[in-house]
Amino acid sequence: MSTTNLSGISLLKHTRREFRQRMESGELKACIIPTAATEQHLEHLAMEHDWRSCLHVCHEVASRLSPHVLVAPVMSVGISEHHMRHIGTMSALPGSWLAVLFDAIRSMHHAGFKNILVLNGHGGNVAPCEGMWGQYLQRLEINLHFRSYWEFLSEEIAQANLNTGRFPGHAQEFETAFALAAFPENVRDDAMQDQQDKEPLEATAEAGQVMIDAIVERTAEFVQDMIDGKEVAEIPPFMP
């Protein structure tokens, strides 16, 4: 498990003076905004899994690229209407969720960031974001990207470490392996044995760590390319 020091990479750990001085010095080059969900993950995984896994990747990436990358607070409630029949799931409607996300991006842009990556950890957030992203780019005119963290896992590494060969999946082998590696206290072994869905039993912490390391490495490369001007979002033209 990571022992990352958050004092230099998390916005939440800064005083206003500390943040202002770092931004004015030009030290901070990029911001990552984590988005995810709080929802059921079968009987065996804690409901925080999506946002905790996404935030874990964000912190590891920012630590690698320190002192140039900052992580904003995670949006821990996502678009999860399809899970609402399982009580305890929290869900936002797409319109309200997208409005809060845009305001989070706008706030970080106002702070001075020109390179912003929204790193997502929940599948239900993808389609609404993709539908609005062009408008966000037109409105802000900055280097703004949206990616789900599992997009940075190559098919080759996934297939070499997943017995089922399927990812990301919902609370299946991939997500269970991630949890076993990063926060094993969130995996209930007895429930995993008892529940009808047996695919999570294929997961191992060792495989999870290999995949996490690969995701972090590639995500860090992507953010560095954003900073270096090699990965630049294309702003859609306005309609005549």
CYANA upper distance limits for C-alpha pairs under 8 A (distance plus 0.5 A):
  1 MET  CA    181 ALA  CA      7.11
  1 MET  CA    182 ALA  CA      5.44
  1 MET  CA    183 PHE  CA      7.29
  2 SER  CA     60 GLU  CA      8.36
  2 SER  CA    182 ALA  CA      7.65
  4 THR  CA     59 HIS  CA      7.69
  4 THR  CA     60 GLU  CA      7.59
  4 THR  CA     63 SER  CA      7.52
  5 ASN  CA      9 ILE  CA      8.30
  5 ASN  CA     63 SER  CA      8.48
  6 LEU  CA     10 SER  CA      5.92
  6 LEU  CA     13 LYS  CA      7.46
  6 LEU  CA     59 HIS  CA      8.00
  7 SER  CA     13 LYS  CA      5.80
  7 SER  CA     14 HIS  CA      7.47
  8 GLY  CA     13 LYS  CA      7.94
  8 GLY  CA     14 HIS  CA      8.13
  8 GLY  CA     66 SER  CA      8.18
  8 GLY  CA     67 PRO  CA      7.49
  8 GLY  CA     70 LEU  CA      8.19
  9 ILE  CA     13 LYS  CA      8.48
  9 ILE  CA     59 HIS  CA      7.56
  9 ILE  CA     62 ALA  CA      6.54
  9 ILE  CA     63 SER  CA      7.18
  9 ILE  CA     66 SER  CA      7.66
  9 ILE  CA     67 PRO  CA      7.84
  9 ILE  CA     69 VAL  CA      7.04
  9 ILE  CA     70 LEU  CA      5.24
  9 ILE  CA     71 VAL  CA      6.37
 10 SER  CA     14 HIS  CA      7.71
 10 SER  CA     59 HIS  CA      8.25
 10 SER  CA     70 LEU  CA      6.26
 10 SER  CA     71 VAL  CA      5.37
 10 SER  CA     72 ALA  CA      6.82
 10 SER  CA     73 PRO  CA      8.14
 11 LEU  CA     19 PHE  CA      8.15
 11 LEU  CA     70 LEU  CA      6.87
 11 LEU  CA     71 VAL  CA      6.48
 11 LEU  CA     72 ALA  CA      5.89
 11 LEU  CA     73 PRO  CA      7.51
 12 LEU  CA     72 ALA  CA      7.80
 12 LEU  CA     73 PRO  CA      7.30
 14 HIS  CA     18 GLU  CA      6.26
 14 HIS  CA     19 PHE  CA      6.32
 15 THR  CA     19 PHE  CA      6.77
 16 ARG  CA     20 ARG  CA      6.46
 17 ARG  CA     21 GLN  CA      6.52
 18 GLU  CA     22 ARG  CA      6.77
 19 PHE  CA     23 MET  CA      6.63
 20 ARG  CA     24 GLU  CA      6.48
 21 GLN  CA     25 SER  CA      6.54
 22 ARG  CA     26 GLY  CA      7.04
 22 ARG  CA     27 GLU  CA      6.12
 22 ARG  CA     28 LEU  CA      6.79
 23 MET  CA     27 GLU  CA      6.70
 23 MET  CA     28 LEU  CA      6.08
 23 MET  CA    111 ALA  CA      8.38
 23 MET  CA    112 GLY  CA      7.60
 27 GLU  CA     67 PRO  CA      7.22
 27 GLU  CA     68 HIS  CA      6.10
 28 LEU  CA     67 PRO  CA      7.32
 28 LEU  CA     68 HIS  CA      4.89
 28 LEU  CA     69 VAL  CA      6.31
 28 LEU  CA     70 LEU  CA      7.54
 28 LEU  CA    113 PHE  CA      8.37
 29 LYS  CA     68 HIS  CA      5.61
 29 LYS  CA     69 VAL  CA      6.51
 29 LYS  CA    113 PHE  CA      7.25
 29 LYS  CA    114 LYS  CA      8.17
 29 LYS  CA    115 ASN  CA      7.34
 29 LYS  CA    227 ILE  CA      6.84
 30 ALA  CA     68 HIS  CA      7.05
 30 ALA  CA     69 VAL  CA      5.42
 30 ALA  CA     70 LEU  CA      6.98
 30 ALA  CA    113 PHE  CA      6.58
 30 ALA  CA    114 LYS  CA      7.52
 30 ALA  CA    115 ASN  CA      5.28
 30 ALA  CA    116 ILE  CA      6.24
 30 ALA  CA    117 LEU  CA      8.27
 30 ALA  CA    223 VAL  CA      8.00
 30 ALA  CA    226 MET  CA      8.48
 30 ALA  CA    227 ILE  CA      7.18
 31 CYS  CA     69 VAL  CA      6.10
 31 CYS  CA     70 LEU  CA      5.33
 31 CYS  CA     71 VAL  CA      6.27
 31 CYS  CA     72 ALA  CA      7.44
 31 CYS  CA    108 MET  CA      7.97
 31 CYS  CA    113 PHE  CA      7.16
 31 CYS  CA    115 ASN  CA      6.94
 31 CYS  CA    116 ILE  CA      5.38
 31 CYS  CA    117 LEU  CA      6.87
 32 ILE  CA     58 CYS  CA      7.34
 32 ILE  CA     69 VAL  CA      7.91
 32 ILE  CA     70 LEU  CA      6.81
 32 ILE  CA     71 VAL  CA      5.37
 32 ILE  CA     72 ALA  CA      6.64
 32 ILE  CA    116 ILE  CA      6.31
 32 ILE  CA    117 LEU  CA      5.30
 32 ILE  CA    118 VAL  CA      6.25
 32 ILE  CA    119 LEU  CA      7.10
 33 ILE  CA     71 VAL  CA      6.60
 33 ILE  CA     72 ALA  CA      5.57
 33 ILE  CA     73 PRO  CA      7.34
 33 ILE  CA     74 VAL  CA      7.01
 33 ILE  CA     75 MET  CA      8.46
 33 ILE  CA    104 ALA  CA      8.47
 33 ILE  CA    105 ILE  CA      8.19
 33 ILE  CA    116 ILE  CA      7.89
 33 ILE  CA    117 LEU  CA      6.74
 33 ILE  CA    118 VAL  CA      5.17
 33 ILE  CA    119 LEU  CA      6.53
 34 PRO  CA     51 TRP  CA      8.03
 34 PRO  CA     54 CYS  CA      6.83
 34 PRO  CA     55 LEU  CA      6.61
 34 PRO  CA     58 CYS  CA      7.54
 34 PRO  CA     71 VAL  CA      8.16
 34 PRO  CA     72 ALA  CA      7.56
 34 PRO  CA     73 PRO  CA      7.56
 34 PRO  CA     74 VAL  CA      5.25
 34 PRO  CA     75 MET  CA      6.73
 34 PRO  CA    118 VAL  CA      6.36
 34 PRO  CA    119 LEU  CA      5.39
 34 PRO  CA    120 ASN  CA      6.27
 34 PRO  CA    121 GLY  CA      8.01
 35 THR  CA     51 TRP  CA      7.25
 35 THR  CA     54 CYS  CA      7.86
 35 THR  CA     74 VAL  CA      6.26
 35 THR  CA     75 MET  CA      5.20
 35 THR  CA     76 SER  CA      6.91
 35 THR  CA     77 VAL  CA      8.46
 35 THR  CA     78 GLY  CA      7.78
 35 THR  CA    118 VAL  CA      7.45
 35 THR  CA    119 LEU  CA      6.70
 35 THR  CA    120 ASN  CA      5.16
 35 THR  CA    121 GLY  CA      6.57
 35 THR  CA    122 HIS  CA      7.87
 36 ALA  CA     50 ASP  CA      5.96
 36 ALA  CA     51 TRP  CA      5.15
 36 ALA  CA     54 CYS  CA      7.45
 36 ALA  CA     74 VAL  CA      8.04
 36 ALA  CA     75 MET  CA      6.63
 36 ALA  CA     76 SER  CA      5.90
 36 ALA  CA     77 VAL  CA      6.91
 36 ALA  CA     78 GLY  CA      6.02
 36 ALA  CA    120 ASN  CA      6.17
 36 ALA  CA    121 GLY  CA      5.03
 36 ALA  CA    122 HIS  CA      5.23
 36 ALA  CA    125 ASN  CA      7.92
 37 ALA  CA     48 GLU  CA      7.81
 37 ALA  CA     50 ASP  CA      6.11
 37 ALA  CA     51 TRP  CA      6.17
 37 ALA  CA     75 MET  CA      7.94
 37 ALA  CA     76 SER  CA      5.47
 37 ALA  CA     77 VAL  CA      4.86
 37 ALA  CA     78 GLY  CA      4.64
 37 ALA  CA     79 ILE  CA      7.58
 37 ALA  CA     80 SER  CA      7.70
 37 ALA  CA     90 MET  CA      8.08
 37 ALA  CA     91 SER  CA      8.16
 37 ALA  CA    121 GLY  CA      7.92
 37 ALA  CA    122 HIS  CA      6.52
 38 THR  CA     47 MET  CA      5.94
 38 THR  CA     48 GLU  CA      5.77
 38 THR  CA     49 HIS  CA      7.91
 38 THR  CA     50 ASP  CA      7.32
 38 THR  CA     51 TRP  CA      7.49
 38 THR  CA     76 SER  CA      6.52
 38 THR  CA     77 VAL  CA      5.82
 38 THR  CA     78 GLY  CA      7.30
 38 THR  CA     89 THR  CA      6.52
 38 THR  CA     90 MET  CA      6.16
 38 THR  CA     91 SER  CA      8.10
 39 GLU  CA     47 MET  CA      5.44
 39 GLU  CA     48 GLU  CA      7.51
 39 GLU  CA     80 SER  CA      7.54
 39 GLU  CA     83 HIS  CA      7.43
 39 GLU  CA     88 GLY  CA      7.36
 39 GLU  CA     89 THR  CA      4.55
 39 GLU  CA     90 MET  CA      6.45
 39 GLU  CA     91 SER  CA      8.38
 40 GLN  CA     45 LEU  CA      8.30
 40 GLN  CA     46 ALA  CA      7.90
 40 GLN  CA     47 MET  CA      5.65
 40 GLN  CA     83 HIS  CA      7.45
 40 GLN  CA     86 HIS  CA      7.07
 40 GLN  CA     88 GLY  CA      7.62
 40 GLN  CA     89 THR  CA      6.20
 41 HIS  CA     45 LEU  CA      5.71
 41 HIS  CA     46 ALA  CA      7.05
 41 HIS  CA     47 MET  CA      6.47
 41 HIS  CA     49 HIS  CA      8.04
 41 HIS  CA    170 HIS  CA      7.38
 41 HIS  CA    171 ALA  CA      5.66
 42 LEU  CA    171 ALA  CA      6.82
 43 GLU  CA    188 ARG  CA      8.36
 43 GLU  CA    191 ALA  CA      6.26
 43 GLU  CA    192 MET  CA      7.37
 43 GLU  CA    195 GLN  CA      7.18
 44 HIS  CA    186 ASN  CA      8.48
 44 HIS  CA    187 VAL  CA      6.14
 44 HIS  CA    188 ARG  CA      5.22
 44 HIS  CA    189 ASP  CA      7.36
 44 HIS  CA    190 ASP  CA      8.33
 44 HIS  CA    191 ALA  CA      5.60
 44 HIS  CA    192 MET  CA      5.68
 45 LEU  CA     49 HIS  CA      7.42
 45 LEU  CA    171 ALA  CA      7.43
 45 LEU  CA    176 THR  CA      7.85
 45 LEU  CA    186 ASN  CA      6.26
 45 LEU  CA    187 VAL  CA      5.53
 45 LEU  CA    188 ARG  CA      6.94
 46 ALA  CA    186 ASN  CA      5.73
 46 ALA  CA    187 VAL  CA      7.36
 47 MET  CA     89 THR  CA      8.01
 48 GLU  CA     52 ARG  CA      6.35
 48 GLU  CA     76 SER  CA      8.48
 49 HIS  CA     53 SER  CA      6.38
 49 HIS  CA    179 ALA  CA      7.98
 49 HIS  CA    186 ASN  CA      8.35
 50 ASP  CA     54 CYS  CA      6.73
 50 ASP  CA    121 GLY  CA      5.83
 50 ASP  CA    122 HIS  CA      6.48
 51 TRP  CA     55 LEU  CA      6.46
 51 TRP  CA     74 VAL  CA      7.51
 51 TRP  CA     75 MET  CA      8.05
 51 TRP  CA     76 SER  CA      5.98
 51 TRP  CA    121 GLY  CA      6.70
 51 TRP  CA    122 HIS  CA      8.33
 52 ARG  CA     56 HIS  CA      6.49
 53 SER  CA     57 VAL  CA      6.95
 53 SER  CA    121 GLY  CA      7.61
 53 SER  CA    178 PHE  CA      7.94
 53 SER  CA    179 ALA  CA      8.01
 53 SER  CA    182 ALA  CA      8.36
 54 CYS  CA     58 CYS  CA      6.83
 54 CYS  CA    119 LEU  CA      7.68
 54 CYS  CA    120 ASN  CA      7.08
 54 CYS  CA    121 GLY  CA      5.55
 54 CYS  CA    149 TYR  CA      7.33
 55 LEU  CA     59 HIS  CA      6.61
 55 LEU  CA     74 VAL  CA      7.30
 56 HIS  CA     60 GLU  CA      6.74
 56 HIS  CA    182 ALA  CA      8.38
 57 VAL  CA     61 VAL  CA      6.59
 57 VAL  CA    149 TYR  CA      8.07
 57 VAL  CA    212 ILE  CA      8.04
 57 VAL  CA    215 ILE  CA      8.08
 57 VAL  CA    216 VAL  CA      6.42
 58 CYS  CA     62 ALA  CA      6.62
 58 CYS  CA     71 VAL  CA      7.13
 58 CYS  CA    119 LEU  CA      8.07
 59 HIS  CA     63 SER  CA      6.50
 59 HIS  CA     71 VAL  CA      7.38
 60 GLU  CA     64 ARG  CA      6.80
 60 GLU  CA    216 VAL  CA      7.03
 61 VAL  CA     65 LEU  CA      6.85
 61 VAL  CA    216 VAL  CA      6.19
 61 VAL  CA    217 GLU  CA      7.93
 61 VAL  CA    219 THR  CA      7.28
 61 VAL  CA    220 ALA  CA      5.66
 62 ALA  CA     66 SER  CA      6.25
 62 ALA  CA     67 PRO  CA      8.32
 62 ALA  CA     68 HIS  CA      8.18
 62 ALA  CA     69 VAL  CA      5.65
 62 ALA  CA     70 LEU  CA      6.79
 62 ALA  CA     71 VAL  CA      7.46
 62 ALA  CA    220 ALA  CA      8.13
 63 SER  CA     67 PRO  CA      8.17
 63 SER  CA     69 VAL  CA      8.41
 64 ARG  CA    220 ALA  CA      7.65
 65 LEU  CA     69 VAL  CA      6.63
 65 LEU  CA    220 ALA  CA      7.53
 65 LEU  CA    224 GLN  CA      8.09
 75 MET  CA    101 LEU  CA      8.41
 77 VAL  CA     90 MET  CA      6.73
 77 VAL  CA     91 SER  CA      6.56
 77 VAL  CA     92 ALA  CA      7.20
 78 GLY  CA     90 MET  CA      7.98
 78 GLY  CA     91 SER  CA      6.11
 78 GLY  CA     92 ALA  CA      6.30
 78 GLY  CA     97 TRP  CA      7.58
 78 GLY  CA    122 HIS  CA      7.77
 78 GLY  CA    124 GLY  CA      7.78
 78 GLY  CA    125 ASN  CA      6.96
 79 ILE  CA     91 SER  CA      5.73
 79 ILE  CA     92 ALA  CA      5.63
 79 ILE  CA     93 LEU  CA      6.61
 79 ILE  CA     94 PRO  CA      6.75
 79 ILE  CA     97 TRP  CA      7.76
 79 ILE  CA    124 GLY  CA      5.93
 79 ILE  CA    125 ASN  CA      6.17
 80 SER  CA     84 MET  CA      7.31
 80 SER  CA     89 THR  CA      7.99
 80 SER  CA     90 MET  CA      7.44
 80 SER  CA     91 SER  CA      5.32
 80 SER  CA     92 ALA  CA      7.51
 80 SER  CA    124 GLY  CA      6.61
 81 GLU  CA     91 SER  CA      6.38
 81 GLU  CA     92 ALA  CA      8.15
 81 GLU  CA     93 LEU  CA      8.17
 83 HIS  CA     89 THR  CA      7.07
 84 MET  CA     88 GLY  CA      8.41
 84 MET  CA     89 THR  CA      6.25
 84 MET  CA     90 MET  CA      7.82
 84 MET  CA     91 SER  CA      7.91
 92 ALA  CA     96 SER  CA      7.15
 92 ALA  CA     97 TRP  CA      6.23
 93 LEU  CA     97 TRP  CA      6.57
 94 PRO  CA     98 LEU  CA      6.43
 94 PRO  CA    128 PRO  CA      7.10
 95 GLY  CA     99 ALA  CA      6.72
 96 SER  CA    100 VAL  CA      6.89
 97 TRP  CA    101 LEU  CA      6.74
 98 LEU  CA    102 PHE  CA      6.57
 98 LEU  CA    128 PRO  CA      8.07
 98 LEU  CA    129 CYS  CA      7.74
 99 ALA  CA    103 ASP  CA      6.75
100 VAL  CA    104 ALA  CA      6.68
101 LEU  CA    105 ILE  CA      6.77
102 PHE  CA    106 ARG  CA      6.46
102 PHE  CA    136 TYR  CA      7.83
103 ASP  CA    107 SER  CA      6.48
104 ALA  CA    108 MET  CA      6.93
105 ILE  CA    109 HIS  CA      6.68
105 ILE  CA    116 ILE  CA      8.08
106 ARG  CA    110 HIS  CA      6.53
106 ARG  CA    140 LEU  CA      8.11
107 SER  CA    111 ALA  CA      6.76
108 MET  CA    112 GLY  CA      7.12
108 MET  CA    113 PHE  CA      6.39
108 MET  CA    116 ILE  CA      8.48
109 HIS  CA    113 PHE  CA      5.31
109 HIS  CA    114 LYS  CA      6.80
109 HIS  CA    140 LEU  CA      8.50
114 LYS  CA    142 ILE  CA      5.90
114 LYS  CA    143 ASN  CA      6.41
114 LYS  CA    144 LEU  CA      8.28
115 ASN  CA    142 ILE  CA      7.22
115 ASN  CA    143 ASN  CA      5.38
115 ASN  CA    144 LEU  CA      6.56
115 ASN  CA    226 MET  CA      6.99
115 ASN  CA    227 ILE  CA      7.20
116 ILE  CA    142 ILE  CA      8.48
116 ILE  CA    143 ASN  CA      6.85
116 ILE  CA    144 LEU  CA      5.44
116 ILE  CA    145 HIS  CA      6.99
117 LEU  CA    144 LEU  CA      6.40
117 LEU  CA    145 HIS  CA      5.38
117 LEU  CA    146 PHE  CA      6.49
117 LEU  CA    147 ARG  CA      8.01
117 LEU  CA    223 VAL  CA      7.98
118 VAL  CA    144 LEU  CA      8.18
118 VAL  CA    145 HIS  CA      6.59
118 VAL  CA    146 PHE  CA      5.30
118 VAL  CA    147 ARG  CA      6.93
119 LEU  CA    146 PHE  CA      6.64
119 LEU  CA    147 ARG  CA      5.75
119 LEU  CA    148 SER  CA      6.03
119 LEU  CA    149 TYR  CA      6.60
120 ASN  CA    125 ASN  CA      8.06
120 ASN  CA    126 VAL  CA      8.37
120 ASN  CA    146 PHE  CA      7.83
120 ASN  CA    147 ARG  CA      6.47
120 ASN  CA    148 SER  CA      4.77
120 ASN  CA    149 TYR  CA      6.52
121 GLY  CA    148 SER  CA      6.24
121 GLY  CA    149 TYR  CA      6.70
121 GLY  CA    150 TRP  CA      8.38
122 HIS  CA    126 VAL  CA      7.92
122 HIS  CA    148 SER  CA      8.04
123 GLY  CA    148 SER  CA      8.45
125 ASN  CA    129 CYS  CA      6.84
126 VAL  CA    130 GLU  CA      6.65
126 VAL  CA    148 SER  CA      8.30
127 ALA  CA    131 GLY  CA      6.67
128 PRO  CA    132 MET  CA      7.02
129 CYS  CA    133 TRP  CA      6.29
129 CYS  CA    146 PHE  CA      8.21
130 GLU  CA    134 GLY  CA      8.35
132 MET  CA    136 TYR  CA      6.96
133 TRP  CA    137 LEU  CA      6.75
133 TRP  CA    146 PHE  CA      8.43
134 GLY  CA    138 GLN  CA      6.73
134 GLY  CA    235 ILE  CA      7.34
134 GLY  CA    236 PRO  CA      6.53
135 GLN  CA    139 ARG  CA      6.55
136 TYR  CA    140 LEU  CA      6.63
136 TYR  CA    141 GLU  CA      8.50
137 LEU  CA    141 GLU  CA      5.72
137 LEU  CA    142 ILE  CA      7.08
137 LEU  CA    143 ASN  CA      8.43
137 LEU  CA    144 LEU  CA      7.25
137 LEU  CA    235 ILE  CA      6.01
137 LEU  CA    236 PRO  CA      7.84
138 GLN  CA    235 ILE  CA      6.49
138 GLN  CA    236 PRO  CA      7.12
138 GLN  CA    237 PRO  CA      8.20
138 GLN  CA    238 PHE  CA      8.13
141 GLU  CA    235 ILE  CA      7.30
142 ILE  CA    233 ALA  CA      8.19
143 ASN  CA    226 MET  CA      7.94
143 ASN  CA    232 VAL  CA      6.19
143 ASN  CA    233 ALA  CA      5.68
144 LEU  CA    232 VAL  CA      8.46
144 LEU  CA    233 ALA  CA      6.53
145 HIS  CA    233 ALA  CA      6.94
147 ARG  CA    151 GLU  CA      7.35
148 SER  CA    152 PHE  CA      8.30
149 TYR  CA    153 LEU  CA      8.20
149 TYR  CA    215 ILE  CA      7.44
149 TYR  CA    219 THR  CA      8.05
150 TRP  CA    167 PHE  CA      8.47
150 TRP  CA    168 PRO  CA      7.10
150 TRP  CA    215 ILE  CA      7.44
152 PHE  CA    214 ALA  CA      8.18
152 PHE  CA    215 ILE  CA      5.65
152 PHE  CA    216 VAL  CA      8.44
152 PHE  CA    218 ARG  CA      6.26
152 PHE  CA    219 THR  CA      6.59
153 LEU  CA    157 ILE  CA      7.44
153 LEU  CA    158 ALA  CA      7.20
153 LEU  CA    211 MET  CA      7.40
153 LEU  CA    214 ALA  CA      6.79
153 LEU  CA    215 ILE  CA      5.63
153 LEU  CA    218 ARG  CA      8.11
154 SER  CA    158 ALA  CA      6.72
155 GLU  CA    159 GLN  CA      6.49
156 GLU  CA    160 ALA  CA      6.72
157 ILE  CA    161 ASN  CA      6.82
157 ILE  CA    211 MET  CA      7.47
157 ILE  CA    214 ALA  CA      8.32
158 ALA  CA    162 LEU  CA      6.37
158 ALA  CA    165 GLY  CA      7.24
158 ALA  CA    166 ARG  CA      8.45
158 ALA  CA    167 PHE  CA      8.02
158 ALA  CA    211 MET  CA      7.41
159 GLN  CA    163 ASN  CA      7.97
159 GLN  CA    165 GLY  CA      5.54
159 GLN  CA    166 ARG  CA      8.36
161 ASN  CA    165 GLY  CA      8.36
161 ASN  CA    207 ALA  CA      5.80
161 ASN  CA    208 GLY  CA      8.42
161 ASN  CA    210 VAL  CA      8.25
161 ASN  CA    211 MET  CA      8.04
162 LEU  CA    166 ARG  CA      7.52
162 LEU  CA    173 GLU  CA      7.58
162 LEU  CA    174 PHE  CA      7.54
162 LEU  CA    202 GLU  CA      8.34
162 LEU  CA    203 ALA  CA      8.01
162 LEU  CA    207 ALA  CA      7.77
163 ASN  CA    202 GLU  CA      6.98
164 THR  CA    173 GLU  CA      7.77
164 THR  CA    199 GLU  CA      8.19
164 THR  CA    202 GLU  CA      8.10
166 ARG  CA    173 GLU  CA      8.18
166 ARG  CA    174 PHE  CA      7.85
167 PHE  CA    173 GLU  CA      8.26
167 PHE  CA    174 PHE  CA      6.25
168 PRO  CA    172 GLN  CA      8.31
168 PRO  CA    174 PHE  CA      6.32
168 PRO  CA    175 GLU  CA      7.26
169 GLY  CA    173 GLU  CA      8.06
169 GLY  CA    174 PHE  CA      7.29
169 GLY  CA    175 GLU  CA      7.67
170 HIS  CA    175 GLU  CA      7.52
171 ALA  CA    175 GLU  CA      5.83
171 ALA  CA    176 THR  CA      6.54
171 ALA  CA    200 PRO  CA      7.59
172 GLN  CA    176 THR  CA      6.46
172 GLN  CA    199 GLU  CA      6.33
172 GLN  CA    200 PRO  CA      5.29
173 GLU  CA    177 ALA  CA      6.42
173 GLU  CA    199 GLU  CA      6.42
173 GLU  CA    200 PRO  CA      4.96
173 GLU  CA    201 LEU  CA      7.60
173 GLU  CA    202 GLU  CA      6.37
173 GLU  CA    203 ALA  CA      5.34
174 PHE  CA    178 PHE  CA      6.76
174 PHE  CA    200 PRO  CA      8.47
174 PHE  CA    203 ALA  CA      7.36
174 PHE  CA    208 GLY  CA      7.69
175 GLU  CA    179 ALA  CA      6.78
176 THR  CA    180 LEU  CA      6.63
176 THR  CA    187 VAL  CA      7.88
176 THR  CA    200 PRO  CA      6.52
176 THR  CA    203 ALA  CA      6.40
176 THR  CA    204 THR  CA      8.33
176 THR  CA    208 GLY  CA      8.43
177 ALA  CA    181 ALA  CA      6.76
177 ALA  CA    203 ALA  CA      5.20
177 ALA  CA    204 THR  CA      5.63
177 ALA  CA    205 ALA  CA      5.82
177 ALA  CA    206 GLU  CA      8.30
177 ALA  CA    207 ALA  CA      6.95
177 ALA  CA    208 GLY  CA      4.80
177 ALA  CA    209 GLN  CA      8.30
178 PHE  CA    182 ALA  CA      6.55
178 PHE  CA    183 PHE  CA      8.46
178 PHE  CA    205 ALA  CA      7.50
178 PHE  CA    208 GLY  CA      5.00
178 PHE  CA    209 GLN  CA      7.34
178 PHE  CA    211 MET  CA      8.23
178 PHE  CA    212 ILE  CA      7.39
179 ALA  CA    183 PHE  CA      5.56
179 ALA  CA    184 PRO  CA      6.01
179 ALA  CA    186 ASN  CA      7.19
179 ALA  CA    187 VAL  CA      7.29
179 ALA  CA    205 ALA  CA      8.16
179 ALA  CA    208 GLY  CA      7.98
180 LEU  CA    184 PRO  CA      4.72
180 LEU  CA    185 GLU  CA      8.37
180 LEU  CA    186 ASN  CA      8.34
180 LEU  CA    187 VAL  CA      7.24
180 LEU  CA    203 ALA  CA      8.43
180 LEU  CA    204 THR  CA      7.15
180 LEU  CA    205 ALA  CA      5.18
180 LEU  CA    208 GLY  CA      7.36
181 ALA  CA    204 THR  CA      8.25
181 ALA  CA    205 ALA  CA      4.84
181 ALA  CA    206 GLU  CA      7.27
181 ALA  CA    208 GLY  CA      5.86
181 ALA  CA    209 GLN  CA      5.85
182 ALA  CA    208 GLY  CA      8.48
182 ALA  CA    209 GLN  CA      7.95
183 PHE  CA    187 VAL  CA      8.45
188 ARG  CA    192 MET  CA      6.77
189 ASP  CA    193 GLN  CA      6.83
190 ASP  CA    194 ASP  CA      6.79
191 ALA  CA    195 GLN  CA      6.35
192 MET  CA    198 LYS  CA      7.73
192 MET  CA    200 PRO  CA      7.43
192 MET  CA    201 LEU  CA      7.26
193 GLN  CA    198 LYS  CA      7.85
193 GLN  CA    201 LEU  CA      7.88
198 LYS  CA    202 GLU  CA      8.36
199 GLU  CA    203 ALA  CA      8.41
203 ALA  CA    207 ALA  CA      7.85
203 ALA  CA    208 GLY  CA      8.10
204 THR  CA    208 GLY  CA      6.76
205 ALA  CA    209 GLN  CA      6.65
206 GLU  CA    210 VAL  CA      6.98
207 ALA  CA    211 MET  CA      6.84
208 GLY  CA    212 ILE  CA      6.60
209 GLN  CA    213 ASP  CA      6.54
210 VAL  CA    214 ALA  CA      6.82
211 MET  CA    215 ILE  CA      6.64
212 ILE  CA    216 VAL  CA      6.58
213 ASP  CA    217 GLU  CA      6.59
214 ALA  CA    218 ARG  CA      6.74
215 ILE  CA    219 THR  CA      6.47
216 VAL  CA    220 ALA  CA      6.45
217 GLU  CA    221 GLU  CA      6.81
218 ARG  CA    222 PHE  CA      6.76
219 THR  CA    223 VAL  CA      6.78
220 ALA  CA    224 GLN  CA      6.58
221 GLU  CA    225 ASP  CA      6.58
222 PHE  CA    226 MET  CA      6.81
222 PHE  CA    231 GLU  CA      7.62
223 VAL  CA    227 ILE  CA      6.87
224 GLN  CA    228 ASP  CA      6.63
225 ASP  CA    229 GLY  CA      6.51
225 ASP  CA    230 LYS  CA      5.35
225 ASP  CA    231 GLU  CA      5.67
226 MET  CA    230 LYS  CA      6.40
226 MET  CA    231 GLU  CA      5.10
226 MET  CA    232 VAL  CA      6.71
227 ILE  CA    231 GLU  CA      8.44
